[in-house]
Amino acid sequence: MTSKVTEEALGYEQARDELIEVVRRLEAGGTTLEESLALWERGEELAKVCRRWLDGARARLDAALAEEEEEEEGTAGEADGE
């Protein structure tokens, strides 16, 4: 599965939950080197998906806060001009 497919197919919670499972399996040990490398690669991919979701959420929050500030400044300016 490619990163693009993963990004499009997984929501944040799904990626996070799978990442938790990958970490749990790596920490538990008992896997071959090849399996461990595959798990690590999958974990890196999932971490990127999570980061993209979080970065997108942060951008939306920042935009909403900036819009709110502009509205408040506009309202304050109108009150001062009256």
Number of C-alpha atoms within 10 A of each C-alpha: 7 8 14 10 9 15 18 9 11 16 13 17 11 14 22 18 11 17 21 15 14 21 13 11 14 17 11 9 9 10 13 9 9 9 12 17 13 13 19 16 13 18 21 15 20 25 18 16 24 21 14 14 18 13 12 12 12 12 12 12 12 12 12 12 12 12 12 12 12 12 12 12 12 12 12 11 11 10 9 8 7 5
